Amino acid sequence: MPVVFKQCDTKLSRPDQRIISNNFTTRLYVSPPDVPSDCKEVFTMDVSDKAGTVNHETINDSGSSTIELTDKSEMGSSTNEGQTPMYRFGSIINYPDASAIFGHFAHYVPSIEEWVTGKSQFYTLAKECSIELYTDEDGFNPGLIKVDGIALSKFQYTLSYMKYFNKKFGYFIVPITGYGLHTIENGGNYVMYVVCKNVNGINDAAGYLASGFNKRK
């Protein structure tokens, strides 16, 4: 995962903020910023759930900190203490039985400041794949999002809203059929993942960060 250097005891002018749902997510792994070896700074992060409950978490300097998602439907994290890379340990989870987990994958979870805009290409298998799309308020109108040149409003999809950091985000899950390369276009800021079930077997899965991410400015 990308690790960004910072000087000891310096703060970000704009916080590092990330959101994710527990769909396809077992837990998140969090790493601290890269600092000089003699730095004794303690890194912390506020982790909020859908109900607005905030937990103040300490980030282990070994990079082994985790945020469990099997006991919450979603989360938003925020810190001013540096860019804190986050990785999703993904799975197919048969809720409400959170113990029924199969298929595992891992990928980077970009911060909101790293989200992209415009057109992205992505790849899916022939069936049982979905895109998982998170957008800002400028990007969650399904009539203005295009998948393979067709308005998302023409597809089957689920849309819910996530409210964090005094902002509203759109969260889509869209089943995609057709083996090969696809495109998505969105005039807002977004991040997108692809998740496929039954890959090489009924207990296997695959998932990846499909939209890529920008370098935080």
Buried (B, 14 or more C-beta within 10 A) or exposed (E): EEEEEBEEEEEBEEBBBBBBBBBBBBBBBBBBBBBEEEBEBEBBBBBBBBEEEEEEBEBEBEBEBBBEBBEBBBBBBBBBBBBBBBBBBBBBBEEEEBEEBBBBBEBBBBBBBBBBBEEBEBEBBEEBBBBBBBBBEBBBBBEBBBBEEEBBEEBEBEBBEBBBBEEEBBBBBBBBEEEEEBEBBBBBBBBBBBBBBBBEEEEBBBBBBBBBBBEBE
